[in-house]
Each structure stands twice: as structure tokens, then as C-alpha cells.
Amino acid sequence: MPTLDPRIDAYLAGVPAFALPILTRLREDVHAACPDVVETIKWSRPHFMLETKLLCGMSAFKAHCAFSFWEREGAAPGLPGAMGDFGRITGLADLPGRAELRRQIKAAAALLQAGAPRATKPDRAPRPQLAMPADFAVALAGTPAARQHYDAFPPGKQRDYLEWVLEAKREDTRAKRIAKAVEWLAEGKSRNWKYENC
């Protein structure tokens, strides 16, 4: 009988109703295919470890679930706009049959135990550079500490702030976001600082 992690039980208790049968079945199939797995929580999501290495993980979102193998030769890329090896899973019908899924889990476990390198995603074109909006530049110039921290951030963290400001649809929303961005930047915080220690 598998050892179940109570943190995963708690996670499952909080998922949307449509997701519970999906994640319950995934959990059952992982344990059935690979009895030696150990359950854990990583990145606030249920994962399964084999010999201290990540085998796979699952997640529930508002309208879909995802399931991913950590290492898998020739892994399916998932459907556009979704994460995981099976794309957006909205119902049990989106999963392979039990026998097929368990076969895939066993194959991923064998690969992991053989020490195969993690499958990598194909390179994608770099995203275009975003221009600094004039109103955001003026606000940063008025608070030297904020500008200093912004300039010290890597391009991805700078982009997080730029996208947040540029995505505002109303002027008052944009102004509030700029004020909040300057405040956080003056403290050396990235745009998503609240989630960095999750």
C-alpha cells in the first residue's frame, strides 16, 4: 500500500470539483505503475519522487489540470497554451487509458533510473524588447533607488514590470500600477516578490 502525503490530501481537498477525479486517478496510476514513488509537494503542487529524483507532477487550475513527467524521452509537447505532457486536462476523457498511462509512467521511471538527461523543449525565438513607457520612466527618475534596482534586475524581471504597466487598460489603473511598481522597486522587490518563497 502506498504511503500518502497528507499535504497532497489537503491539496486535493482544495481543488475545483471537476479536478478531483482527474488528480485522484493520476495519483492512483502513478502509485500502481511505480510502487516505490514517494509523494511530496514542490512549488506548491503535488509531485512524485523516485530515488530522490522527480518523476512527475500534477496541478489543478481554475478550468483545467496538468500532468508532467520530469524526464521523458520524446515527451509530447502538450497542446498550445497548456503545460504538461497531455495539454489541458479538463476531464478523465483527456487522459490516456489506464494501461497506456501506466506504461508511460513505467517508461519515465526507467529513464529516470537509467540517468537519462532531462528532455528539453525546442528553442523558441526571443521575445521582442519592450520599450520603457515615458510615464514609467519619469516615475523611476523621480525615485533614484527604484531606478537603481530596476537597472540591476535581469531582463526578465524588468520585463515583468514593463508588461504589468503596459497591460493596464485604463489610465487610472496604469497610474496605480506605476506608483506600486516604483514603491516595490525602491525596496528592491521584483514584480512577483510575493510568490518567490512559495
WOMO-V402448 format. One record per residue. RES is the residue in one letter. PHI is phi in degrees with one decimal (none if undefined). OMEGA is omega in radians with two decimals (* if undefined). Layout:
res->RES phi->PHI omega->OMEGA
res->RES phi->PHI omega->OMEGA
This chain:
res->M phi->none omega->-3.09
res->P phi->-69.3 omega->3.03
res->T phi->-89.9 omega->-3.09
res->L phi->-96.6 omega->3.13
res->D phi->-84.3 omega->-3.13
res->P phi->-60.6 omega->3.09
res->R phi->-68.1 omega->3.09
res->I phi->-73.8 omega->3.04
res->D phi->-58.1 omega->3.12
res->A phi->-65.9 omega->3.09
res->Y phi->-60.1 omega->-3.12
res->L phi->-63.1 omega->3.13
res->A phi->-66.1 omega->-3.09
res->G phi->-103.0 omega->-3.10
res->V phi->-82.5 omega->3.06
res->P phi->-58.3 omega->-3.04
res->A phi->-56.4 omega->-3.11
res->F phi->-63.8 omega->-3.02
res->A phi->-81.0 omega->-3.04
res->L phi->-58.6 omega->3.13
res->P phi->-65.1 omega->3.13
res->I phi->-67.1 omega->-3.09
res->L phi->-69.4 omega->3.09
res->T phi->-63.6 omega->3.12
res->R phi->-66.6 omega->3.10
res->L phi->-58.9 omega->3.12
res->R phi->-60.2 omega->3.13
res->E phi->-61.1 omega->-3.09
res->D phi->-67.8 omega->3.09
res->V phi->-62.4 omega->-3.13
res->H phi->-66.5 omega->-3.14
res->A phi->-68.2 omega->-3.09
res->A phi->-77.4 omega->-3.03
res->C phi->-141.6 omega->-3.04
res->P phi->-59.9 omega->-3.10
res->D phi->-85.9 omega->-3.11
res->V phi->-66.6 omega->3.07
res->V phi->-119.6 omega->3.13
res->E phi->-79.8 omega->3.07
res->T phi->-157.5 omega->3.02
res->I phi->-114.9 omega->3.05
res->K phi->-134.4 omega->-3.12
res->W phi->54.9 omega->3.11
res->S phi->65.2 omega->-3.11
res->R phi->-131.5 omega->3.10
res->P phi->-67.7 omega->3.09
res->H phi->-135.6 omega->-3.13
res->F phi->-126.9 omega->-3.10
res->M phi->-105.9 omega->3.05
res->L phi->-134.0 omega->-3.12
res->E phi->52.8 omega->3.12
res->T phi->64.8 omega->3.08
res->K phi->-117.0 omega->3.11
res->L phi->-69.6 omega->3.07
res->L phi->-95.9 omega->-3.10
res->C phi->-161.6 omega->3.13
res->G phi->-151.1 omega->-3.14
res->M phi->-139.0 omega->-3.09
res->S phi->-146.7 omega->3.01
res->A phi->-117.7 omega->3.08
res->F phi->-123.0 omega->-3.08
res->K phi->-61.3 omega->-3.03
res->A phi->-127.6 omega->3.12
res->H phi->-157.6 omega->3.05
res->C phi->-119.4 omega->3.08
res->A phi->-140.2 omega->3.10
res->F phi->-139.2 omega->-3.07
res->S phi->-133.5 omega->2.94
res->F phi->-87.5 omega->-3.13
res->W phi->-74.1 omega->3.10
res->E phi->-128.2 omega->-3.11
res->R phi->-160.2 omega->3.13
res->E phi->-70.4 omega->3.11
res->G phi->62.7 omega->-3.11
res->A phi->-60.2 omega->3.08
res->A phi->-66.1 omega->-3.07
res->P phi->-77.0 omega->-3.07
res->G phi->81.4 omega->-3.13
res->L phi->-83.3 omega->-3.14
res->P phi->-56.1 omega->3.09
res->G phi->80.9 omega->-3.14
res->A phi->-132.4 omega->3.10
res->M phi->-103.2 omega->3.06
res->G phi->98.3 omega->-3.07
res->D phi->-79.5 omega->-3.11
res->F phi->-120.5 omega->3.13
res->G phi->68.1 omega->-3.13
res->R phi->-75.6 omega->3.13
res->I phi->-100.6 omega->-3.12
res->T phi->-108.1 omega->3.12
res->G phi->-162.8 omega->-3.13
res->L phi->-59.7 omega->-3.14
res->A phi->-65.4 omega->3.13
res->D phi->-80.3 omega->3.12
res->L phi->-92.5 omega->3.00
res->P phi->-64.1 omega->3.05
res->G phi->-58.2 omega->-3.10
res->R phi->-55.0 omega->-3.10
res->A phi->-61.8 omega->-3.13
res->E phi->-67.4 omega->-3.14
res->L phi->-62.5 omega->3.13
res->R phi->-65.2 omega->3.07
res->R phi->-63.1 omega->3.14
res->Q phi->-65.9 omega->3.11
res->I phi->-63.7 omega->3.12
res->K phi->-62.2 omega->3.13
res->A phi->-64.0 omega->3.12
res->A phi->-65.9 omega->3.11
res->A phi->-64.8 omega->3.13
res->A phi->-63.7 omega->3.11
res->L phi->-63.3 omega->-3.14
res->L phi->-62.4 omega->-3.12
res->Q phi->-67.9 omega->3.12
res->A phi->-78.8 omega->3.11
res->G phi->80.6 omega->3.13
res->A phi->-65.2 omega->3.10
res->P phi->-69.0 omega->-3.14
res->R phi->-64.8 omega->3.09
res->A phi->-63.1 omega->3.14
res->T phi->-109.4 omega->3.10
res->K phi->-80.9 omega->3.11
res->P phi->-62.5 omega->3.12
res->D phi->-62.0 omega->3.06
res->R phi->-118.2 omega->-3.12
res->A phi->-63.6 omega->3.11
res->P phi->-63.3 omega->3.12
res->R phi->-72.4 omega->-3.13
res->P phi->-65.7 omega->3.12
res->Q phi->-66.1 omega->3.08
res->L phi->-95.3 omega->3.11
res->A phi->-81.0 omega->3.10
res->M phi->-70.9 omega->3.09
res->P phi->-64.5 omega->-3.08
res->A phi->-58.7 omega->-3.11
res->D phi->-66.4 omega->3.09
res->F phi->-70.6 omega->3.12
res->A phi->-62.1 omega->3.13
res->V phi->-64.0 omega->3.14
res->A phi->-63.9 omega->3.11
res->L phi->-66.4 omega->-3.14
res->A phi->-63.8 omega->3.13
res->G phi->-76.3 omega->3.13
res->T phi->-132.6 omega->-3.05
res->P phi->-54.5 omega->3.14
res->A phi->-63.9 omega->3.12
res->A phi->-65.5 omega->3.14
res->R phi->-63.4 omega->-3.13
res->Q phi->-62.3 omega->3.13
res->H phi->-67.1 omega->3.11
res->Y phi->-58.9 omega->-3.11
res->D phi->-65.1 omega->-3.12
res->A phi->-80.9 omega->-3.13
res->F phi->-69.5 omega->3.02
res->P phi->-67.8 omega->-3.08
res->P phi->-53.7 omega->-3.12
res->G phi->-64.4 omega->3.13
res->K phi->-73.6 omega->3.04
res->Q phi->-63.3 omega->-3.13
res->R phi->-60.9 omega->3.12
res->D phi->-55.5 omega->3.12
res->Y phi->-68.5 omega->-3.13
res->L phi->-60.1 omega->3.14
res->E phi->-62.1 omega->-3.12
res->W phi->-60.7 omega->3.13
res->V phi->-69.4 omega->-3.07
res->L phi->-69.3 omega->-3.11
res->E phi->-80.3 omega->3.12
res->A phi->-63.2 omega->-3.09
res->K phi->-89.7 omega->-3.12
res->R phi->-111.0 omega->-3.11
res->E phi->-62.1 omega->-3.13
res->D phi->-67.4 omega->3.07
res->T phi->-64.5 omega->3.13
res->R phi->-61.6 omega->3.14
res->A phi->-62.2 omega->3.11
res->K phi->-64.3 omega->3.14
res->R phi->-66.3 omega->3.11
res->I phi->-63.1 omega->3.13
res->A phi->-61.1 omega->-3.14
res->K phi->-67.5 omega->3.12
res->A phi->-61.7 omega->3.14
res->V phi->-63.7 omega->3.11
res->E phi->-60.2 omega->-3.12
res->W phi->-65.6 omega->-3.14
res->L phi->-64.3 omega->3.10
res->A phi->-61.0 omega->3.11
res->E phi->-90.9 omega->3.13
res->G phi->79.9 omega->-3.08
res->K phi->-91.6 omega->3.02
res->S phi->-77.6 omega->-3.13
res->R phi->-56.9 omega->-3.11
res->N phi->-105.6 omega->-3.06
res->W phi->-58.6 omega->-3.10
res->K phi->-65.3 omega->-3.03
res->Y phi->-105.5 omega->-3.04
res->E phi->-69.6 omega->-3.12
res->N phi->-109.4 omega->3.13
res->C phi->-74.4 omega->*
